[in-house]
Amino acid sequence: MKTIPQISESELEVMKILWALGQATSAQIIERLTQTTEWKPKTIHTLITRLGAKGAIKAENTGSKAFIYFPLVSEGEFKSFASRSFLEKIYNGSLNLMLATFIKEQKISKEEIDGLKKLLDEEES
């Protein structure tokens, strides 16, 4: 199984851009993040550098000063890893306990319950 690096919440914002675009220069990443955050370009460069050091992204030289960054971890791989990690940390791996907590604490519509039932029925087949 592929090792998924620990990605901070801030680093995750960079990853979301790379997942959406498939690849991007640091200028493109900075442009998007400065629209949605108050981060300075230097902060965003630091996040990109950290992700590269962790092996979450790859930098490819374009022949000029610019690099193009690619995600090495897919969004699906990360979501699967983060879900398992959350379940282990918070609910000691108990899916039943997690679902029971969500059902008791959240307002779940009839449509959502029906969707969950359908999903469970499909898993049994």
Phi, psi and chi 1 to 4 in degrees:
 res  aa     phi    psi   chi1   chi2   chi3   chi4
   1 MET       -  140.3  175.5  174.4 -135.5      -
   2 LYS   -67.7  136.1 -177.1  176.7 -178.0  177.8
   3 THR   -80.9  126.5  -58.5      -      -      -
   4 ILE  -100.3  124.5  -52.9  -65.0      -      -
   5 PRO   -70.7  154.4   23.0  -28.7      -      -
   6 GLN   -68.6  127.2  -69.9  -71.4  -26.4      -
   7 ILE  -122.0  123.7  -63.5  173.5      -      -
   8 SER   -71.4  167.6   72.0      -      -      -
   9 GLU   -60.4  -40.3  -72.9 -174.5   40.4      -
  10 SER   -66.0  -44.6  -61.1      -      -      -
  11 GLU   -62.8  -33.2  -67.0  164.5  -14.0      -
  12 LEU   -61.1  -33.2 -175.9   56.1      -      -
  13 GLU   -63.5  -37.6  -65.3  -54.2  -48.6      -
  14 VAL   -66.7  -44.6  173.5      -      -      -
  15 MET   -60.5  -40.2  -67.1  -59.7  -66.3      -
  16 LYS   -59.0  -38.8  -73.4  177.1 -176.8  177.6
  17 ILE   -66.6  -44.4  -68.8  168.4      -      -
  18 LEU   -65.9  -38.0  -69.5  173.9      -      -
  19 TRP   -64.7  -39.8  -70.2  -33.0      -      -
  20 ALA   -68.1  -41.2      -      -      -      -
  21 LEU   -92.1  -22.9  -61.6  177.2      -      -
  22 GLY    88.3  -36.5      -      -      -      -
  23 GLN  -163.9  155.8   65.3 -177.4   37.4      -
  24 ALA  -163.7  153.6      -      -      -      -
  25 THR   -84.2  165.6   62.9      -      -      -
  26 SER   -63.0  -33.6   59.1      -      -      -
  27 ALA   -62.3  -40.3      -      -      -      -
  28 GLN   -67.4  -41.0  -68.9  169.9  -46.6      -
  29 ILE   -64.0  -46.0  -64.5  167.7      -      -
  30 ILE   -61.0  -44.5  -70.9  167.1      -      -
  31 GLU   -56.9  -45.4  178.9 -175.4  -20.9      -
  32 ARG   -69.9  -43.9  -72.5 -167.9  174.9 -140.7
  33 LEU   -72.2  -29.8  -75.8  176.2      -      -
  34 THR   -72.4  -15.8   53.8      -      -      -
  35 GLN   -80.7  -27.2  -67.9  174.0    9.4      -
  36 THR  -113.1   -8.7   59.0      -      -      -
  37 THR  -133.7  175.5   68.8      -      -      -
  38 GLU  -104.6   18.0  -65.9 -178.2   10.6      -
  39 TRP   -70.6  145.2  -60.9  -20.6      -      -
  40 LYS   -84.4  154.6  -56.5  -74.2 -175.7 -138.0
  41 PRO   -53.3  -37.7  -29.9   37.2      -      -
  42 LYS   -62.5  -39.2 -175.0  168.6  175.3   66.6
  43 THR   -62.5  -43.8  -59.7      -      -      -
  44 ILE   -66.2  -40.1  -61.9  167.4      -      -
  45 HIS   -59.5  -40.5  -84.6  -70.8      -      -
  46 THR   -62.3  -42.4  -61.0      -      -      -
  47 LEU   -62.7  -42.0  -65.2  171.6      -      -
  48 ILE   -62.7  -45.0  -66.9  168.0      -      -
  49 THR   -61.0  -44.4  -59.3      -      -      -
  50 ARG   -61.5  -43.1  -75.2 -176.0 -168.2  162.0
  51 LEU   -63.5  -37.0  -74.0  166.4      -      -
  52 GLY   -65.1  -43.6      -      -      -      -
  53 ALA   -64.8  -31.2      -      -      -      -
  54 LYS   -81.0  -11.8  -69.4  178.8  176.9 -175.3
  55 GLY    83.5   17.9      -      -      -      -
  56 ALA   -85.6  -25.5      -      -      -      -
  57 ILE  -135.6  162.5   64.2  174.3      -      -
  58 LYS  -124.6  138.2  175.3  179.4  130.8 -174.7
  59 ALA  -104.0  134.2      -      -      -      -
  60 GLU  -124.3  127.9 -151.1  168.9   87.0      -
  61 ASN   -71.6  134.3 -164.4  -32.1      -      -
  62 THR   -91.7   -1.5   61.9      -      -      -
  63 GLY   100.8  -17.5      -      -      -      -
  64 SER  -111.0 -157.8   64.0      -      -      -
  65 LYS   -73.6  -20.9  -77.2  174.9   51.2  175.9
  66 ALA   -79.4  147.9      -      -      -      -
  67 PHE  -116.0  150.8  -76.1   84.0      -      -
  68 ILE  -107.9  133.1  -66.0 -164.9      -      -
  69 TYR  -106.5  137.9  -62.4   92.7      -      -
  70 PHE  -124.8  141.1  -58.9   87.3      -      -
  71 PRO   -74.6  136.5   24.8  -29.6      -      -
  72 LEU   -98.8  -11.5  -65.3  176.8      -      -
  73 VAL  -115.3  126.0  174.9      -      -      -
  74 SER   -77.2  160.6   74.2      -      -      -
  75 GLU   -61.2  -41.0 -173.9  174.2    8.2      -
  76 GLY   -63.1  -43.7      -      -      -      -
  77 GLU   -61.1  -43.1  -70.9  169.7  -33.6      -
  78 PHE   -67.5  -43.3 -179.8   75.3      -      -
  79 LYS   -61.8  -41.0  -75.6 -179.1  177.7  179.0
  80 SER   -63.1  -46.3  178.7      -      -      -
  81 PHE   -62.2  -47.0  167.3   77.6      -      -
  82 ALA   -64.7  -37.8      -      -      -      -
  83 SER   -64.4  -46.3  -64.1      -      -      -
  84 ARG   -63.4  -42.1  -76.5 -170.0  -46.0  -86.4
  85 SER   -63.4  -44.9  178.0      -      -      -
  86 PHE   -60.6  -46.6  173.7   78.4      -      -
  87 LEU   -60.2  -42.4 -172.3   62.0      -      -
  88 GLU   -68.2  -46.9  -74.2  -62.8  -36.7      -
  89 LYS   -67.2  -45.1  -75.2 -179.8 -165.0  173.5
  90 ILE   -92.9  -36.7  -52.9  -59.5      -      -
  91 TYR  -119.0   18.4  -64.2   99.2      -      -
  92 ASN    50.8   34.1  -66.8  -37.5      -      -
  93 GLY    81.3    2.7      -      -      -      -
  94 SER   -88.5  105.1  172.7      -      -      -
  95 LEU   -65.8  -38.0 -176.5   58.8      -      -
  96 ASN   -59.6  -45.8  -74.2  -18.7      -      -
  97 LEU   -63.3  -42.1 -179.9   57.8      -      -
  98 MET   -62.4  -48.9 -175.8 -169.8   79.4      -
  99 LEU   -63.1  -41.6  -71.5  174.5      -      -
 100 ALA   -60.9  -41.9      -      -      -      -
 101 THR   -63.9  -45.1  -58.1      -      -      -
 102 PHE   -63.5  -42.2  -85.9   84.4      -      -
 103 ILE   -65.5  -41.9  -70.5  168.3      -      -
 104 LYS   -71.4  -38.2  -71.5  177.0 -174.0  172.5
 105 GLU   -88.4  -26.4  -58.7  -69.8  -33.2      -
 106 GLN  -108.3  152.8  -53.6  -64.1  -42.2      -
 107 LYS   -84.8  115.9  -62.2 -144.3 -175.9  -64.4
 108 ILE  -110.7  127.8  -63.1  179.2      -      -
 109 SER   -74.9  162.5   69.5      -      -      -
 110 LYS   -60.4  -37.5  177.5  155.6  177.5   23.9
 111 GLU   -64.5  -39.7  -68.3   79.8   26.0      -
 112 GLU   -67.0  -41.5  -70.8  171.8  -41.9      -
 113 ILE   -62.1  -45.0  -69.1  170.6      -      -
 114 ASP   -60.7  -39.6  -69.6  -17.6      -      -
 115 GLY   -63.6  -41.6      -      -      -      -
 116 LEU   -64.8  -42.3  -72.0  170.6      -      -
 117 LYS   -60.9  -43.7  -75.0  179.9 -178.1  176.5
 118 LYS   -62.1  -43.9 -176.8  178.7  177.3 -173.6
 119 LEU   -60.5  -44.5 -178.0   62.6      -      -
 120 LEU   -64.5  -40.4  -69.7  169.7      -      -
 121 ASP   -62.6  -38.4  -72.2  -17.7      -      -
 122 GLU   -67.0  -36.3  -70.7  171.6    1.5      -
 123 GLU   -67.6  -30.5  -72.7  -63.4  -45.4      -
 124 GLU   -72.7  -27.8  -73.1  179.9   -6.3      -
 125 SER   -72.8      -  -57.5      -      -      -
